[in-house]
């Protein structure tokens, strides 16, 4: 309900309240004409119906005057002006015609203001017809609609769609569909849609080194076996993502045999140091930031494992990556200390597995998939390299078939991509120009485009699942848990979660004796903040300042609240 004052003189005023009921889309306007704070009964409004827009019943202004039947809200302002101009007797002699005009101008402004709010609702309702195929939710609920501006009088509408990534494969469809559904509203004359993307940031920035806090997604490309084309896939995937509009970096984590200096041709082939910040400035090639031990002027490393882990940690965490949508990590072969260090230093969003058709490749790849599984890193795609070649109208499989599909079937990885044997693909790796750049319309580029779309979609899903996996419902006073990659949803009592902390603060590390006692935690305790920590746990901050790390596996083992539906209705 909105109360407006339309002054006529120092002693006269028209008081109007404008409202909209939840049951109806129509506006209700109630007015009282006041002079010297005394309600006047002399002023009256005659019966008048104007083109179906407004119907005002003839009543004394001492009584509420209600305007309803706004069957075309597009013409609210025109309806009020036309009401007076149509010859309807507006007010009896106590109010002069000029004063009557003032009445209706002021009412019009009030109606226009409320109508703009209704217009915004109309626009949002229209946009809610557009469903994000990755989240299965409309773009309004996803929070994509920003900076909505509506002018009911001119019929102009403008807004911005802020997507999760600039590489969104359906951004053109979103833009076109948004324009269509809003333009279909009867009162809309012009629509301006602007596309943008969310700022680059990880879901769990607080737990990361400074150099990694402006990177949205970290994607590992791994094979756990050398010679299967892992670096080729990593580099071409990175340039495919860049071609889709994303800001991308590549980190070559193979210190013993770095491939990146051969596969790309940056003008500056040496990493530089920022002496003030003591950070590494990456080199660039065609808009992608590059870091490799091969650019450090050392060639290939001859050092022991612990030293290599330290070098990788330094290169990765002290580099000035800036804002990146995707950092592609070319993982070294194997499943040892170096690989584990990488997975622990940087919270990987997802992994892409590269293999070849041979059975031997599958055995090594399986080890890598199990490693990522233990570290709670989702494997989103399998790339089977050197699958086949075409000749004489036939397709040949020189290395056999089935390794990639076996990985998919055995480990439940949802997407399989096959790369053909192409001399140009091998040659591009030696020439310093990635194949997707050299031949952007070729068969190889199309395969990498499909892979890029898959990576973008799966990373968006993972981020959405992680960010909403564990939340606190204040109305229920319960912690809601929906573990990623699981359809199960359950609720936990905050005190139960706090009492089940397994850190050294709560449990003696040597004896296993429980230090935190049941009575130490009040029943009405509530978490102050819940933040994701990678794909495996959340960090819960409690009122006493304690920060509890709660892995999903541990949450699933706790005593759950029952009869939650009944609680929701209380």
Rosetta blueprint (number, residue, H / E / L):
1 X L
2 X E
3 X E
4 X E
5 X E
6 X E
7 X E
8 X L
9 X L
10 X L
11 X L
12 X E
13 X E
14 X E
15 X E
16 X E
17 X E
18 X E
19 X E
20 X E
21 X L
22 X L
23 X L
24 X L
25 X L
26 X L
27 X E
28 X E
29 X E
30 X E
31 X E
32 X E
33 X E
34 X E
35 X E
36 X L
37 X L
38 X E
39 X E
40 X L
41 X L
42 X L
43 X L
44 X E
45 X E
46 X L
47 X L
48 X E
49 X E
50 X E
51 X L
52 X L
53 X L
54 X E
55 X E
56 X E
57 X L
58 X L
59 X E
60 X E
61 X L
62 X L
63 X L
64 X L
65 X L
66 X L
67 X E
68 X E
69 X L
70 X L
71 X L
72 X L
73 X H
74 X H
75 X H
76 X H
77 X H
78 X H
79 X H
80 X H
81 X H
82 X H
83 X H
84 X H
85 X H
86 X L
87 X L
88 X L
89 X L
90 X L
91 X L
92 X L
93 X L
94 X L
95 X L
96 X L
97 X H
98 X H
99 X H
100 X H
101 X H
102 X H
103 X H
104 X H
105 X H
106 X H
107 X H
108 X H
109 X H
110 X H
111 X H
112 X H
113 X H
114 X H
115 X H
116 X H
117 X H
118 X H
119 X H
120 X H
121 X H
122 X H
123 X H
124 X H
125 X H
126 X H
127 X H
128 X L
129 X L
130 X L
131 X E
132 X E
133 X L
134 X L
135 X L
136 X L
137 X E
138 X E
139 X L
140 X L
141 X L
142 X L
143 X L
144 X L
145 X E
146 X E
147 X E
148 X E
149 X E
150 X E
151 X E
152 X L
153 X L
154 X L
155 X L
156 X E
157 X E
158 X E
159 X E
160 X E
161 X E
162 X E
163 X E
164 X L
165 X L
166 X L
167 X L
168 X L
169 X L
170 X L
171 X H
172 X H
173 X H
174 X H
175 X H
176 X H
177 X H
178 X H
179 X H
180 X H
181 X H
182 X H
183 X H
184 X L
185 X L
186 X L
187 X L
188 X L
189 X L
190 X E
191 X E
192 X E
193 X E
194 X E
195 X E
196 X E
197 X E
198 X L
199 X L
200 X L
201 X L
202 X L
203 X L
204 X L
205 X H
206 X H
207 X H
208 X L
209 X L
210 X H
211 X H
212 X H
213 X L
214 X L
215 X E
216 X E
217 X E
218 X E
219 X E
220 X E
221 X E
222 X E
223 X L
224 X L
225 X L
226 X L
227 X L
228 X L
229 X L
230 X H
231 X H
232 X H
233 X H
234 X H
235 X H
236 X H
237 X H
238 X H
239 X H
240 X H
241 X H
242 X H
243 X H
244 X L
245 X L
246 X L
247 X L
248 X E
249 X E
250 X E
251 X E
252 X E
253 X L
254 X L
255 X L
256 X L
257 X L
258 X L
259 X L
260 X H
261 X H
262 X H
263 X H
264 X L
265 X L
266 X L
267 X L
268 X L
269 X L
270 X L
271 X L
272 X E
273 X E
274 X E
275 X L
276 X L
277 X L
278 X L
279 X E
280 X E
281 X E
282 X L
283 X E
284 X E
285 X E
286 X L
287 X L
288 X E
289 X E
290 X E
291 X E
292 X E
293 X H
294 X H
295 X H
296 X L
297 X L
298 X L
299 X L
300 X L
301 X L
302 X L
303 X L
304 X L
305 X H
306 X H
307 X H
308 X H
309 X H
310 X H
311 X H
312 X H
313 X H
314 X H
315 X H
316 X H
317 X H
318 X L
319 X E
320 X L
321 X L
322 X L
323 X L
324 X E
325 X E
326 X E
327 X E
328 X E
329 X E
330 X E
331 X L
332 X L
333 X L
334 X L
335 X L
336 X L
337 X H
338 X H
339 X H
340 X H
341 X H
342 X H
343 X H
344 X H
345 X H
346 X L
347 X L
348 X L
349 X L
350 X E
351 X E
352 X E
353 X E
354 X E
355 X E
356 X E
357 X L
358 X L
359 X H
360 X H
361 X H
362 X H
363 X H
364 X H
365 X H
366 X H
367 X H
368 X H
369 X H
370 X H
371 X H
372 X H
373 X H
374 X H
375 X L
376 X L
377 X L
378 X L
379 X E
380 X E
381 X E
382 X E
383 X E
384 X E
385 X E
386 X L
387 X L
388 X L
389 X E
390 X E
391 X E
392 X L
393 X L
394 X E
395 X E
396 X E
397 X L
398 X L
399 X L
400 X L
401 X L
402 X L
403 X H
404 X H
405 X H
406 X H
407 X H
408 X H
409 X H
410 X H
411 X H
412 X L
413 X L
414 X L
415 X L
416 X E
417 X E
418 X E
419 X L
420 X L
421 X L
422 X L
423 X H
424 X H
425 X H
426 X H
427 X H
428 X H
429 X H
430 X H
431 X H
432 X L
433 X L
434 X L
435 X H
436 X H
437 X H
438 X H
439 X L
440 X L
441 X L
442 X L
443 X H
444 X H
445 X H
446 X H
447 X H
448 X H
449 X H
450 X H
451 X H
452 X H
453 X H
454 X H
455 X H
456 X H
457 X H
458 X H
459 X H
460 X H
461 X H
462 X H
463 X H
464 X H
465 X H
466 X H
467 X H
468 X L
469 X L
470 X E
471 X E
472 X E
473 X E
474 X L
475 X L
476 X L
477 X L
478 X E
479 X E
480 X E
481 X E
482 X L
483 X L
484 X L
485 X L
486 X L
487 X L
488 X L
489 X L
490 X E
491 X E
492 X E
493 X L
494 X H
495 X H
496 X H
497 X H
498 X H
499 X H
500 X L
501 X L
502 X L
503 X L
504 X L
505 X L
506 X L
507 X E
508 X L
509 X L
510 X L
511 X L
512 X L
513 X L
514 X E
515 X L
516 X L
517 X L
518 X H
519 X H
520 X H
521 X L
522 X L
523 X L
524 X L
525 X L
526 X L
527 X E
528 X E
529 X E
530 X E
531 X E
532 X E
533 X E
534 X L
535 X L
536 X L
537 X E
538 X E
539 X E
540 X E
541 X E
542 X E
543 X L
544 X L
545 X L
546 X L
547 X E
548 X E
549 X E
550 X E
551 X E
552 X H
553 X H
554 X H
555 X H
556 X H
557 X L
558 X L
559 X L
560 X L
561 X L
562 X L
563 X L
564 X H
565 X H
566 X H
567 X H
568 X H
569 X L
570 X L
